[in-house]
Amino acid sequence: MLNAAGDVVLTDPEAMRALAQPKRLALLDRLRRAGPMSSEGLAAEGEETPSDVAAQLRELERFGLVEADGRIGQAVGKGVLLRDPG
């Protein structure tokens, strides 16, 4: 869900753990800065294979942090806000 500022609000601990993985956090950051990119394009900028990047993007998409349209991934929202679910 997005808040009024356009940030993705995470309250699910599993989603927070998914984002805490350094590769996923770096991919999300690259998508936010560069805009929509393919897994091949993201892999060319880093040290991962396109299939590894695609798997990481699917996990980010599972929690609403990335939207994928075929082979292109795009970050959702302007940022991420972590909120205690309690």
ABEGO torsion letter per residue (X at the ends): XBBAAGBBBBABAAAAAAAABAAAAAAAAAAAAAEBBBAAAAAAABABBAAAAAAAAAAAAAAGABBBBEABBBBBEABBBBBBAX
